[in-house]
Amino acid sequence: MKRQLTALALVAGLAVATVAIAKPQYGYIITYYSDASYTTVVGDGEFTCAGKWKLYNGVKTDFYLESNETEC
């Protein structure tokens, strides 16, 4: 029984570690707009292949477009 619990704990630990180091398949640029007309840019940022979000300037809104998708 103790051996089974040890094996289960090891498998669970490996599964968590795998999820923690998973990288995105794509990086992309996001442009934020002031409203649903998508005419006035109020911010932009990037989601990198390293899995990090960077807001370059401005603000994030609910109105955005993703572009320049690059494969990681």
Backbone as JSON Lines, residues from 0, in Angstrom:
{"i":0,"aa":"M","n":[0.83,-1.2,0.0],"ca":[0.0,0.0,0.0],"c":[0.87,1.26,0.0]}
{"i":1,"aa":"K","n":[1.9,1.25,0.85],"ca":[2.79,2.41,0.92],"c":[3.49,2.64,-0.41]}
{"i":2,"aa":"R","n":[3.86,1.55,-1.06],"ca":[4.54,1.64,-2.36],"c":[3.61,2.24,-3.42]}
{"i":3,"aa":"Q","n":[2.33,1.85,-3.39],"ca":[1.35,2.37,-4.34],"c":[1.13,3.87,-4.12]}
{"i":4,"aa":"L","n":[1.05,4.29,-2.87],"ca":[0.86,5.71,-2.58],"c":[2.08,6.52,-3.01]}
{"i":5,"aa":"T","n":[3.26,5.97,-2.83],"ca":[4.48,6.65,-3.26],"c":[4.49,6.81,-4.77]}
{"i":6,"aa":"A","n":[4.12,5.75,-5.49],"ca":[4.07,5.81,-6.95],"c":[3.03,6.82,-7.42]}
{"i":7,"aa":"L","n":[1.87,6.83,-6.78],"ca":[0.82,7.77,-7.13],"c":[1.27,9.21,-6.89]}
{"i":8,"aa":"A","n":[1.94,9.46,-5.79],"ca":[2.45,10.8,-5.48],"c":[3.48,11.23,-6.52]}
{"i":9,"aa":"L","n":[4.32,10.31,-6.95],"ca":[5.33,10.63,-7.96],"c":[4.68,10.99,-9.29]}
{"i":10,"aa":"V","n":[3.69,10.2,-9.72],"ca":[2.99,10.48,-10.97],"c":[2.27,11.82,-10.89]}
{"i":11,"aa":"A","n":[1.6,12.09,-9.79],"ca":[0.9,13.37,-9.62],"c":[1.87,14.53,-9.66]}
{"i":12,"aa":"G","n":[3.02,14.38,-9.02],"ca":[4.03,15.44,-9.03],"c":[4.56,15.71,-10.42]}
{"i":13,"aa":"L","n":[4.79,14.66,-11.19],"ca":[5.26,14.84,-12.57],"c":[4.2,15.52,-13.43]}
{"i":14,"aa":"A","n":[2.93,15.19,-13.23],"ca":[1.86,15.81,-14.0],"c":[1.79,17.3,-13.71]}
{"i":15,"aa":"V","n":[1.9,17.69,-12.46],"ca":[1.87,19.11,-12.09],"c":[3.09,19.83,-12.66]}
{"i":16,"aa":"A","n":[4.25,19.22,-12.59],"ca":[5.47,19.84,-13.12],"c":[5.38,20.03,-14.63]}
{"i":17,"aa":"T","n":[4.78,19.08,-15.34],"ca":[4.64,19.19,-16.79],"c":[3.74,20.36,-17.15]}
{"i":18,"aa":"V","n":[2.64,20.53,-16.43],"ca":[1.74,21.64,-16.7],"c":[2.42,22.97,-16.4]}
{"i":19,"aa":"A","n":[3.21,23.02,-15.37],"ca":[3.86,24.27,-14.96],"c":[4.88,24.75,-15.99]}
{"i":20,"aa":"I","n":[5.51,23.85,-16.73],"ca":[6.53,24.28,-17.67],"c":[6.03,24.3,-19.12]}
{"i":21,"aa":"A","n":[4.75,24.02,-19.33],"ca":[4.21,24.03,-20.69],"c":[4.28,25.44,-21.27]}
{"i":22,"aa":"K","n":[4.71,25.54,-22.5],"ca":[4.83,26.82,-23.19],"c":[3.7,26.96,-24.21]}
{"i":23,"aa":"P","n":[3.32,28.18,-24.54],"ca":[2.28,28.37,-25.55],"c":[2.79,27.96,-26.93]}
{"i":24,"aa":"Q","n":[1.87,27.66,-27.83],"ca":[2.25,27.29,-29.19],"c":[2.48,28.53,-30.05]}
{"i":25,"aa":"Y","n":[1.89,29.65,-29.65],"ca":[2.0,30.87,-30.45],"c":[2.22,32.08,-29.56]}
{"i":26,"aa":"G","n":[2.9,33.07,-30.11],"ca":[3.0,34.38,-29.5],"c":[2.22,35.34,-30.38]}
{"i":27,"aa":"Y","n":[1.71,36.43,-29.82],"ca":[0.94,37.35,-30.64],"c":[0.89,38.75,-30.03]}
{"i":28,"aa":"I","n":[0.57,39.71,-30.88],"ca":[0.39,41.1,-30.49],"c":[-1.1,41.35,-30.29]}
{"i":29,"aa":"I","n":[-1.45,42.11,-29.26],"ca":[-2.85,42.49,-29.04],"c":[-2.94,44.01,-29.08]}
{"i":30,"aa":"T","n":[-3.9,44.5,-29.83],"ca":[-4.18,45.93,-29.9],"c":[-5.54,46.18,-29.25]}
{"i":31,"aa":"Y","n":[-5.57,47.08,-28.27],"ca":[-6.8,47.41,-27.54],"c":[-7.42,48.68,-28.09]}
{"i":32,"aa":"Y","n":[-8.76,48.67,-28.2],"ca":[-9.5,49.81,-28.74],"c":[-10.46,50.35,-27.68]}
{"i":33,"aa":"S","n":[-10.86,51.6,-27.87],"ca":[-11.7,52.28,-26.87],"c":[-13.13,51.74,-26.82]}
{"i":34,"aa":"D","n":[-13.65,51.27,-27.97],"ca":[-15.02,50.78,-28.01],"c":[-15.21,49.8,-29.16]}
{"i":35,"aa":"A","n":[-16.45,49.37,-29.36],"ca":[-16.75,48.35,-30.36],"c":[-16.59,48.82,-31.8]}
{"i":36,"aa":"S","n":[-16.35,50.1,-32.01],"ca":[-16.11,50.58,-33.38],"c":[-14.7,50.24,-33.86]}
{"i":37,"aa":"Y","n":[-13.82,49.91,-32.93],"ca":[-12.43,49.53,-33.24],"c":[-11.72,50.59,-34.08]}
{"i":38,"aa":"T","n":[-11.9,51.85,-33.72],"ca":[-11.25,52.93,-34.47],"c":[-10.17,53.64,-33.67]}
{"i":39,"aa":"T","n":[-10.32,53.74,-32.36],"ca":[-9.35,54.46,-31.54],"c":[-8.53,53.48,-30.69]}
{"i":40,"aa":"V","n":[-7.23,53.4,-30.98],"ca":[-6.34,52.52,-30.24],"c":[-6.02,53.16,-28.88]}
{"i":41,"aa":"V","n":[-6.17,52.36,-27.81],"ca":[-5.89,52.88,-26.47],"c":[-4.78,52.09,-25.76]}
{"i":42,"aa":"G","n":[-4.3,51.03,-26.4],"ca":[-3.23,50.25,-25.79],"c":[-2.78,49.11,-26.68]}
{"i":43,"aa":"D","n":[-1.62,48.58,-26.38],"ca":[-1.15,47.4,-27.09],"c":[-0.21,46.61,-26.21]}
{"i":44,"aa":"G","n":[-0.08,45.34,-26.53],"ca":[0.77,44.47,-25.75],"c":[1.11,43.22,-26.52]}
{"i":45,"aa":"E","n":[1.81,42.32,-25.85],"ca":[2.27,41.09,-26.5],"c":[2.19,39.93,-25.54]}
{"i":46,"aa":"F","n":[1.76,38.79,-26.04],"ca":[1.85,37.53,-25.32],"c":[3.01,36.78,-25.96]}
{"i":47,"aa":"T","n":[4.07,36.55,-25.21],"ca":[5.31,36.01,-25.77],"c":[5.33,34.48,-25.79]}
{"i":48,"aa":"C","n":[6.26,33.95,-26.55],"ca":[6.44,32.49,-26.59],"c":[6.94,31.94,-25.26]}
{"i":49,"aa":"A","n":[7.43,32.8,-24.4],"ca":[7.85,32.39,-23.06],"c":[6.66,32.31,-22.1]}
{"i":50,"aa":"G","n":[5.46,32.63,-22.61],"ca":[4.26,32.57,-21.79],"c":[4.06,33.79,-20.92]}
{"i":51,"aa":"K","n":[4.7,34.89,-21.27],"ca":[4.59,36.11,-20.47],"c":[3.78,37.16,-21.22]}
{"i":52,"aa":"W","n":[3.0,37.92,-20.44],"ca":[2.21,39.0,-20.99],"c":[2.94,40.32,-20.76]}
{"i":53,"aa":"K","n":[3.04,41.15,-21.81],"ca":[3.68,42.46,-21.69],"c":[2.72,43.51,-22.25]}
{"i":54,"aa":"L","n":[2.33,44.47,-21.41],"ca":[1.55,45.6,-21.88],"c":[2.54,46.71,-22.18]}
{"i":55,"aa":"Y","n":[2.66,47.07,-23.46],"ca":[3.66,48.07,-23.84],"c":[3.24,49.48,-23.48]}
{"i":56,"aa":"N","n":[2.01,49.84,-23.78],"ca":[1.55,51.17,-23.41],"c":[0.03,51.19,-23.41]}
{"i":57,"aa":"G","n":[-0.53,52.18,-22.74],"ca":[-1.97,52.34,-22.73],"c":[-2.66,51.44,-21.72]}
{"i":58,"aa":"V","n":[-3.89,51.08,-22.08],"ca":[-4.74,50.3,-21.18],"c":[-5.33,49.09,-21.89]}
{"i":59,"aa":"K","n":[-5.72,48.1,-21.09],"ca":[-6.43,46.93,-21.62],"c":[-7.92,47.22,-21.58]}
{"i":60,"aa":"T","n":[-8.64,46.81,-22.62],"ca":[-10.1,46.95,-22.65],"c":[-10.71,45.63,-23.12]}
{"i":61,"aa":"D","n":[-12.03,45.59,-23.16],"ca":[-12.73,44.41,-23.67],"c":[-12.73,44.36,-25.19]}
{"i":62,"aa":"F","n":[-12.26,45.42,-25.84],"ca":[-12.27,45.51,-27.3],"c":[-10.84,45.39,-27.81]}
{"i":63,"aa":"Y","n":[-10.5,44.24,-28.35],"ca":[-9.13,44.02,-28.8],"c":[-9.09,43.1,-30.02]}
{"i":64,"aa":"L","n":[-7.99,43.19,-30.74],"ca":[-7.73,42.31,-31.88],"c":[-6.34,41.71,-31.71]}
{"i":65,"aa":"E","n":[-6.22,40.43,-32.03],"ca":[-4.93,39.75,-31.99],"c":[-4.35,39.74,-33.4]}
{"i":66,"aa":"S","n":[-3.04,39.96,-33.51],"ca":[-2.41,39.96,-34.82],"c":[-0.96,39.5,-34.71]}
{"i":67,"aa":"N","n":[-0.32,39.38,-35.85],"ca":[1.1,39.0,-35.93],"c":[1.4,37.73,-35.14]}
{"i":68,"aa":"E","n":[0.55,36.73,-35.33],"ca":[0.76,35.47,-34.64],"c":[2.03,34.8,-35.15]}
{"i":69,"aa":"T","n":[2.88,34.4,-34.22],"ca":[4.13,33.73,-34.6],"c":[4.2,32.39,-33.89]}
{"i":70,"aa":"E","n":[4.62,31.38,-34.61],"ca":[4.75,30.06,-34.02],"c":[5.97,30.02,-33.11]}
{"i":71,"aa":"C","n":[5.81,29.42,-31.96],"ca":[6.91,29.34,-30.99],"c":[7.82,28.17,-31.29]}
